[in-house]
Amino acid sequence: MENQEFKKLLKFNGDNSKAVGMFIINQLLTLVTLGIYYPWAKATTLKYTYGESEYLGTRFEFHGTGKEMFIGFLKAIGVIILFYALMGGAVWLGINTSMVVAYLIIAVAYIGFLLLIPAAIHGSNKYRLSRSSWRGIHFGYRGDLKEFTKLFLKEMFLTIVTIGIYASWFHVSMRKYVLGHTRFGNVEFKFTGIASELFVIRLKGIILTILTLGIYGFWYMKDIIAYEVNNTKIVQGEKEISIRSTLTGGDIFVMLITNYLIIIFTLGIGFGIALNRIMRVTYSNIEFDSEIDTNNLIQTEEEYKDAAGDDMLSMLDVSI
């Protein structure tokens, strides 16, 4: 891999004044509408980050709308309210009637809540990718919800019974499934990471971060990012494109500390500047050993406009 010629094909063009203005407007409208504007703020931010992201001289597009996300937001809120209503009902039953019935309701509620996670991941990927495009060609996610849920529950169970030791295998399994079912027109993706390597990276990172009182954490983050990026492949027909990260622990240290100071000293107004800096540093440190053959790109993916899974993931604070 070291002997291959890699080149930078990604670029972020974000303007600080534009990003700051967007952030201020989003925050004000979300505040005065008591949170109702949140889906439109989210859509605006995604349109900005996609629109400022460039590959081979062409920018990406996000086609999702605030209305789509608002409908998804309402669905997600409804599910969360139902969960808490069940929990409240269980407490009432436990106090006034039968503790056995109360425990059964709580168990059902938590099982249902657990099942929400794979459903949210599946739905978010399906929505977010379908609404993303480059040169008019849409991304897509072809995973099967039933199949993904079974895989997720099996991997989650193994992680729990091994007291977290299996977490690296869980992560790699999820990554391989999601990327393996991701498409960009007729271009496919795959993840080639080995779980044992991730386990060693995590073990080393945790130990050294503790021993250095947190200082090694930036280099630990660098190792995780390199593992994710370097093991992601793009496949177009017989051609396989390799990607690598050149990000260093020092880059992450400077970026995060500086961003933290910008946000603190601007009382949060500089969040847009921090976002631009993260995107620029990230893109400038991702390299490809070859390009996608744009002449042979074919549109293959269908539209999907249900944003409920995407909003649910935000509420559950689960990363994809």
C-alpha positions, 0 to 999 in steps of 0.5 A, spaced: 500 500 500 505 504 501 508 503 494 501 506 491 501 513 489 495 516 493 492 523 491 487 528 495 481 528 491 476 531 496 476 538 498 471 542 503 470 549 501 466 552 507 466 559 508 466 561 515 461 567 515 456 563 511 457 557 517 456 562 522 450 565 519 447 559 518 448 557 525 445 563 529 439 563 524 438 555 526 439 556 533 434 562 534 429 559 530 429 553 534 429 557 540 423 561 538 419 555 536 421 551 542 424 546 538 419 545 532 424 548 527 430 543 529 428 538 523 429 544 518 435 546 522 438 539 521 436 539 514 440 546 513 446 544 516 446 537 512 445 541 505 451 546 507 456 540 509 454 536 503 454 542 498 461 545 500 464 538 500 467 536 493 470 530 489 473 531 483 471 538 482 464 537 483 460 538 489 455 533 493 448 534 494 443 533 500 436 532 497 432 531 504 427 537 506 425 540 513 418 537 512 421 530 511 425 530 517 419 534 521 415 528 519 420 523 521 421 527 528 414 526 530 414 519 528 420 518 533 417 523 538 411 518 538 415 512 539 419 515 545 413 518 548 410 511 548 416 508 551 415 513 557 408 512 557 409 504 558 414 505 563 409 510 567 404 505 567 408 500 569 410 504 575 403 505 577 401 498 576 406 496 581 404 501 586 397 500 585 396 493 583 401 487 581 408 488 581 409 482 576 405 485 571 409 491 572 415 488 571 412 484 565 411 491 562 418 494 563 421 488 560 417 488 554 418 496 553 426 495 554 426 489 549 422 494 544 427 500 546 432 495 544 429 493 537 429 500 536 436 501 535 437 496 529 431 499 526 433 506 527 440 505 524 437 501 518 432 507 517 437 512 517 442 509 512 436 508 508 434 515 508 440 519 509 444 515 503 438 515 498 437 523 499 445 524 497 447 525 490 453 527 486 453 529 479 446 526 479 447 519 481 444 517 488 447 513 494 443 508 496 442 502 502 440 495 500 440 492 507 434 488 509 431 490 516 429 483 519 436 480 517 440 486 520 436 486 526 438 479 527 445 480 526 445 486 531 441 482 536 446 476 536 452 481 536 449 485 542 448 479 546 455 476 545 458 483 547 454 483 553 455 476 555 463 477 554 462 484 558 464 488 552 470 484 550 466 482 544 465 489 542 470 490 537 467 484 533 460 487 534 463 494 531 466 490 525 460 486 523 456 492 523 461 496 519 461 490 514 454 489 513 452 497 512 458 498 508 457 492 504 449 494 502 451 501 501 451 503 493 453 509 489 449 508 483 453 501 480 459 503 485 459 498 491 463 499 498 466 494 502 469 494 509 475 489 510 477 490 517 479 485 522 476 485 529 482 482 532 486 488 530 481 493 532 481 490 539 488 491 540 488 498 537 482 499 543 486 496 548 492 499 547 489 506 546 485 505 553 491 503 557 496 509 554 490 514 555 489 512 562 497 512 563 498 519 560 492 522 563 488 523 557 494 525 552 494 519 548 487 520 547 488 524 541 493 519 538 488 513 540 483 517 536 488 517 530 488 510 530 481 509 530 480 513 524 486 510 520 483 503 521 476 505 519 478 509 513 484 504 511 479 498 511 474 502 507 474 500 499 470 502 493 469 497 488 467 499 481 466 493 476 473 489 477 476 495 479 478 496 487 479 503 490 483 503 496 483 509 501 488 512 506 488 517 512 494 521 513 491 524 519 496 525 525 495 525 533 498 532 532 493 534 527 487 532 532 490 535 538 491 542 534 484 542 531 480 539 537 483 544 542 483 550 537 475 548 536 474 548 543 477 555 545 473 558 539 467 555 541 468 557 548 470 564 547 465 566 542 460 563 547 458 558 542 457 563 535 463 560 533 460 553 532 460 554 524 467 555 524 469 549 528 465 545 523 468 548 517 475 546 520 473 539 522 471 538 515 477 541 512 482 537 516 478 531 515 478 531 507 485 534 506 487 528 510 483 522 506 487 520 500 485 515 494 489 511 490 485 512 484 478 515 481 471 513 480 470 512 472 465 517 472 463 515 464 461 508 467 456 511 473 449 508 472 443 510 476 441 504 480 438 507 487 430 508 488 428 514 493 426 513 500 423 519 504 422 517 511 426 520 515 424 517 522 430 512 523 435 518 522 431 522 527 430 516 532 438 515 531 439 523 533 435 522 539 438 515 541 445 518 540 447 512 536 453 513 531 453 511 524 
